[in-house]
Amino acid sequence: MSVAEARDEIHDLMLEIGVAAQDAARLLARASTEAKNQALRAAAQKLRENRATVLEANARDLAEADAKDISKPLRDRLVLNDDRLEGMAAGLETIADLPDPVGAVFWETERPNGLRIERVRVPLGVIGIIYESRPNVTADAGALCLKSGNAAILRGGSESFYSSQAIVACLHEGLRAAGLPEAAIQLVPTRDRAAVGAMLTMNETINIIVPRGGRSLIERVQKESRVPVIAHLDGNCHVYINKNADPDKAVALVHNAKMRRLSICGAAESLVVDKAVASTIAPKLIDDLSAAGCEIRGDAAAQALDSRVVPASDEDWSTEYLDAVISLRIVDGIDAAIEHIERYGSHHTDSIVTEDPDAAAQFLAEVDSAIVLHNASTQFADGGEFGMGAEIGISTDRLHARGPVGLEQLTTFKYRVHGTGQVRP
């Protein structure tokens, strides 16, 4: 088969998937909450019943990944085990327990002429999700789209191809149990990258694209997509240790923000310390991180504190490592800290550690990130931790959705106007 013939075959395949998703979206938009919840709970049960099949598929993905010698953070994202599988199943049940956003009236008024106007939540339609490596996204994205009344077209990473197939099979069993169309959740059945290109041009059948992955994927989607995009940029997350920080609290928060799980977008990648406490708190942070196996790359002031701090390059200040590496910058006050974060950050998640309420208020007001925290770990940047059940990603956009993209963010709205025969004069 020629390259042109293969491209045409992918185009036809994606067109068929898109049309089926449109049809399913129309049915889902009017599906009852009870039916959607039944599908989610049945899918959760199937994940548990088919545990061995899903883990076997994941082992196949891992074997291929090991043969390619992928990085440790990517491999960690790929791994499924009993705990993570149970987490996926429990996540489906949590989403089923959440209020259904579809049909919710969140603003209403009555005009002097008697017209009654409501703003009501409705599904976006067909959502295309393009993601890398993480099989749990398959379950989370499919479930969130289903509960919010949207059809989902999932294009998972090639590394998680077999795992995602096994997970979607469980989701399909849930849909069948509830009498809902299987096309409500479709997994692109090819690893060919041409499928991504096709999705980005399917503006007649896909309403929103949500990319979740590395900077290169996000930049490609933003550059090429003819479909509106909810972007999830890299997570160069900062923790700023203010001059009025509690030392013990600072050490505990930084350790958790960096080391709890290295491969998630909410992991801290940059540490900013006020020079007023550089000689007292920074050495404790360096000791703790070094003992945990974290490499610290710092500026001249940080290097002067400890020989274990290696020189940082300009690139380090804006790098998402997803590994046991962190940058360390010593700054002169909160204004300099905010300036550093604004210059080098990705507007994802940033935290201040301080006992000064005025400093906290300034940081929370002036740092222009999707999530800003006071005395809390950046690893709380997660839809589940926000009470959303799960999320498709953390949006760094300013339009439509920002922060964790959960059920509410996967809806739009329309106006319903109720009259009694009014005509406009």
C-alpha positions in Angstrom: 0.0 0.0 0.0 1.4 3.4 -0.9 1.7 6.3 1.5 -1.2 8.1 -0.2 -3.4 5.0 0.0 -2.6 4.6 3.7 -3.5 8.2 4.3 -6.8 7.9 2.5 -7.6 4.7 4.5 -6.9 6.6 7.8 -9.1 9.5 6.6 -12.0 7.2 5.8 -11.6 5.4 9.1 -11.6 8.7 11.1 -14.6 10.0 9.1 -16.6 6.8 10.0 -15.6 7.2 13.7 -16.6 10.9 13.6 -20.0 10.3 12.1 -20.7 7.5 14.6 -19.7 9.8 17.4 -22.1 12.6 16.2 -25.0 10.1 16.2 -24.1 8.9 19.7 -23.7 12.5 21.0 -27.3 13.3 20.0 -28.5 10.3 22.0 -26.3 11.0 25.0 -27.5 14.7 25.1 -31.0 13.4 26.1 -29.9 10.3 28.0 -31.1 10.2 31.6 -28.8 10.6 34.5 -29.8 7.2 35.7 -28.7 5.5 32.4 -25.3 7.3 32.4 -24.7 6.3 36.0 -25.7 2.7 35.4 -23.2 2.6 32.5 -20.4 4.0 34.7 -21.1 1.6 37.6 -21.3 -1.4 35.3 -18.0 -0.4 33.6 -16.4 -0.2 37.0 -17.5 -3.6 37.9 -16.2 -4.9 34.5 -12.8 -3.4 35.2 -12.7 -5.4 38.4 -14.0 -8.6 36.9 -11.5 -8.3 33.9 -8.6 -7.3 36.1 -6.4 -10.1 34.7 -7.1 -9.2 31.1 -6.4 -5.5 31.6 -3.1 -6.2 33.5 -2.1 -8.7 30.8 -2.6 -6.1 28.1 -0.6 -3.6 30.2 2.2 -6.1 30.6 2.3 -6.3 26.8 2.6 -2.5 26.5 5.3 -2.5 29.2 7.3 -5.2 27.3 7.2 -3.1 24.2 8.1 0.0 26.2 11.1 -1.7 27.8 12.3 -2.8 24.4 12.3 0.8 23.3 14.0 1.9 26.6 11.6 4.7 27.3 12.3 7.1 30.2 11.5 6.2 33.8 8.8 8.9 34.2 7.0 7.8 31.0 7.2 4.2 32.2 5.7 5.1 35.5 2.8 6.8 33.8 2.2 3.6 31.8 2.3 1.1 34.6 -1.0 -0.4 35.9 -1.2 -2.5 39.0 -3.9 -3.7 41.4 -4.0 -0.4 43.2 -4.2 1.8 40.1 -6.8 -0.5 38.5 -8.9 -0.2 41.6 -8.4 3.5 41.5 -9.8 3.6 38.0 -12.8 1.6 38.9 -13.4 3.7 42.0 -13.0 6.8 39.9 -15.8 5.7 37.6 -18.1 5.2 40.6 -17.1 8.6 42.0 -18.1 10.2 38.7 -21.4 8.4 38.8 -22.0 9.8 42.3 -21.4 13.4 41.1 -24.3 15.7 40.2 -25.2 15.6 36.5 -24.3 19.0 35.0 -26.5 18.6 31.9 -29.8 20.5 32.2 -28.7 22.5 35.3 -30.1 26.0 35.3 -27.4 28.3 36.7 -28.9 31.7 35.9 -32.4 32.9 35.3 -34.3 36.1 35.2 -37.8 37.4 34.3 -38.0 40.5 32.1 -40.6 43.3 32.6 -42.5 42.0 29.5 -43.0 38.6 31.2 -40.3 36.7 29.3 -38.6 34.1 31.6 -35.0 33.5 30.5 -32.8 30.6 31.7 -29.2 29.8 31.1 -28.8 26.0 31.1 -25.9 23.6 30.8 -25.7 21.4 27.7 -23.0 19.1 26.4 -20.3 20.3 24.1 -21.0 17.4 21.6 -18.1 15.3 20.4 -14.8 15.6 22.2 -11.6 14.4 20.8 -8.9 13.6 23.4 -5.3 13.1 22.3 -3.0 11.8 25.1 0.3 10.1 25.7 1.2 7.0 27.7 -1.3 7.1 30.6 -3.9 4.3 30.3 -5.9 5.8 33.3 -6.8 8.7 31.1 -8.7 6.3 28.9 -11.1 5.5 31.8 -11.2 9.1 33.2 -11.8 10.8 29.8 -14.4 8.3 28.7 -16.3 8.5 32.0 -16.2 12.3 32.2 -17.4 12.7 28.6 -20.2 10.1 29.2 -21.5 11.7 32.4 -21.4 15.2 30.8 -23.4 13.9 27.8 -20.6 14.1 25.3 -19.4 11.4 22.9 -15.6 10.8 23.1 -13.0 9.9 20.5 -9.9 8.7 22.3 -6.5 8.7 20.7 -4.2 7.3 23.3 -0.5 7.1 23.1 1.0 4.2 21.2 2.8 3.1 24.3 -0.6 2.3 26.0 -2.3 0.9 22.9 -3.2 -2.6 24.4 -4.1 -1.3 27.9 -6.4 1.3 26.4 -8.2 -1.3 24.2 -8.8 -3.5 27.3 -10.1 -0.6 29.3 -12.4 0.6 26.5 -13.8 -2.9 26.2 -15.0 -2.6 29.8 -16.5 0.8 29.2 -18.4 -0.6 26.2 -19.8 -3.4 28.4 -21.0 -0.7 30.7 -22.7 1.2 27.9 -24.4 -1.9 26.6 -25.7 -2.7 30.1 -27.3 0.7 30.2 -28.7 0.6 26.7 -26.4 3.4 25.5 -24.5 3.4 22.2 -21.0 2.0 22.2 -20.0 4.8 19.8 -20.3 7.1 22.8 -16.7 6.1 23.6 -14.5 5.2 20.7 -10.8 4.4 20.8 -8.9 5.2 17.6 -7.9 1.6 16.5 -4.5 2.5 14.9 -1.2 3.7 16.1 -0.6 5.6 12.9 0.1 9.2 13.6 -1.9 10.2 10.6 -5.0 9.6 12.8 -4.0 12.6 14.9 -3.7 14.8 11.9 -7.1 13.6 10.7 -8.7 14.5 14.1 -7.3 18.0 13.9 -9.1 18.7 10.7 -12.5 17.0 11.6 -14.2 20.3 12.5 -17.5 19.0 11.0 -17.7 16.1 13.4 -15.6 17.0 16.4 -16.5 20.0 18.6 -13.5 20.2 20.9 -10.0 18.8 21.0 -8.3 18.2 24.3 -4.6 17.3 24.0 -2.8 15.9 27.1 0.9 15.3 26.9 4.2 16.8 26.3 4.9 20.3 24.9 5.6 19.0 21.4 2.1 17.4 21.2 0.4 20.5 22.6 2.2 22.8 20.3 1.4 20.7 17.3 -2.3 20.5 18.2 -2.5 24.3 18.8 -0.7 25.0 15.5 -2.6 22.5 13.2 -6.1 22.1 14.7 -9.1 23.5 12.9 -11.1 22.4 15.9 -11.2 24.5 19.1 -8.7 23.3 21.6 -8.6 23.2 25.4 -4.9 23.1 26.0 -2.9 21.5 28.7 0.6 22.9 28.6 3.5 21.5 30.5 3.6 21.8 34.3 6.7 23.9 35.3 5.3 24.3 38.8 6.9 26.5 41.4 7.1 26.5 45.2 8.1 29.9 46.7 9.5 29.9 50.2 8.7 33.3 51.6 10.8 35.0 54.3 8.0 34.2 56.8 7.7 30.5 56.0 7.6 27.9 58.7 10.8 25.9 58.2 9.3 22.5 59.0 6.2 23.2 56.9 8.5 24.3 54.0 10.5 21.1 54.1 7.5 18.8 54.2 5.6 20.7 51.4 8.6 20.9 49.1 9.4 17.2 49.6 5.8 16.2 48.8 5.5 18.6 45.9 8.6 17.3 44.2 9.1 13.7 45.3 5.6 12.2 46.0 5.2 11.4 42.3 7.7 12.7 39.8 5.8 12.0 36.6 2.7 14.0 37.1 2.1 17.6 35.8 1.6 18.9 39.3 5.0 17.9 40.5 7.2 20.9 41.5 10.0 21.6 39.1 11.2 24.9 40.4 12.0 26.0 44.0 12.2 29.8 44.7 13.6 30.8 48.1 13.6 34.3 49.6 17.2 35.4 50.3 16.1 36.4 53.8 15.9 32.7 54.7 18.4 31.4 52.3 20.9 30.6 55.0 18.4 29.1 57.4 15.6 27.2 55.4 17.4 26.6 52.1 20.0 24.2 53.6 17.2 22.1 55.2 15.5 21.9 51.8 18.8 20.9 50.1 19.5 18.2 52.7 16.0 16.8 52.4 15.9 16.7 48.6 19.4 15.4 48.3 18.7 12.6 50.7 15.7 11.7 48.6 17.9 11.4 45.5 16.9 14.7 43.9 19.5 16.6 41.9 19.4 20.4 42.6 20.4 22.9 39.9 20.8 26.4 41.3 22.0 29.9 40.7 25.3 31.2 42.1 23.7 32.1 45.5 22.2 28.6 45.8 25.5 27.0 44.8 27.3 29.0 47.5 25.0 27.4 50.1 26.0 23.8 49.4 28.4 22.0 47.1 25.7 19.5 46.1 23.9 22.3 44.1 25.1 22.1 40.5 25.0 25.1 38.2 21.7 25.8 36.5 21.5 26.9 32.9 18.9 29.4 31.5 17.0 26.4 30.1 16.6 24.9 33.6 14.4 27.7 34.8 11.7 26.8 32.3 12.1 23.0 32.2 9.5 20.4 33.2 11.8 17.6 34.3 9.3 14.9 35.3 12.3 13.4 37.1 14.2 13.7 40.3 15.6 17.1 39.4 14.6 20.6 40.6 15.9 24.1 39.9 16.6 26.4 42.9 16.6 30.2 42.6 17.4 32.7 45.5 15.4 35.9 45.1 15.2 39.2 46.9 11.6 39.3 48.1 8.1 38.4 47.0 8.0 40.7 44.0 11.2 39.1 42.6 9.7 35.7 43.2 6.5 36.6 41.3 8.5 38.1 38.5 10.6 34.8 38.2 7.5 32.7 38.1 5.7 34.8 35.5 8.8 34.8 33.3 9.7 31.2 33.4 6.5 29.4 34.5 3.9 27.6 32.4 0.9 29.2 34.2 -0.1 25.7 35.5 0.3 25.5 39.3 2.4 27.5 41.8 2.5 27.6 45.6 3.7 30.0 48.3 4.8 28.8 51.7 4.3 31.6 54.3 2.7 32.4 57.6 2.2 36.0 56.4 -1.4 36.5 55.2 -0.5 39.6 53.3 2.2 37.9 51.4 -0.1 35.0 50.7 -2.8 37.3 49.4 -0.4 39.1 47.1 0.9 35.8 45.7 -2.6 34.4 45.1 -3.7 37.6 43.4 -0.7 38.4 41.2 0.6 35.0 40.0 -1.3 34.3 36.8 -1.6 30.6 36.9 -4.6 28.2 36.6 -4.0 27.0 40.2 -2.3 29.0 43.0 -1.9 27.6 46.5 -1.0 28.8 49.9 0.8 26.4 52.3 -0.2 23.4 50.2 1.6 21.0 47.9 1.4 21.5 44.1 0.5 17.9 43.8 -3.0 18.8 44.8 -3.4 20.0 41.2 -5.8 17.3 40.4 -9.5 17.1 39.6 -10.1 14.3 42.1 -8.5 16.3 44.9 -10.7 19.2 43.9 -13.8 17.1 44.4 -14.5 16.7 40.6 -14.1 12.9 40.6 -11.6 13.0 37.9 -10.3 15.3 35.1 -9.3 15.2 31.5 -6.4 17.5 32.2 -5.3 20.9 33.7 -6.2 23.6 31.3 -3.7 26.5 31.1 -6.1 28.4 28.7 -8.0 31.5 29.7 -11.1 30.8 27.6 -13.9 28.4 28.4 -12.0 26.2 30.9 -9.1 26.8 33.2 -7.6 24.5 35.8 -8.9 21.0 36.2 -11.2 20.0 33.3 -14.0 18.1 34.9 -17.7 17.6 34.3 -18.8 21.2 34.4 -15.9 22.3 32.1 -17.1 19.7 29.5 -20.4 21.6 29.0 -21.4 24.8 27.4 -24.7 26.5 27.8 -27.7 27.8 25.9 -30.6 30.1 26.8 -34.1 28.9 27.1 -36.7 31.7 26.8 -40.3 31.1 28.0 -43.0 33.4 26.7 -46.8 33.7 26.7 -47.1 35.2 23.2 -44.9 38.3 23.5 -43.9 40.1 20.3 -41.2 42.7 20.2 -42.5 46.3 19.6 
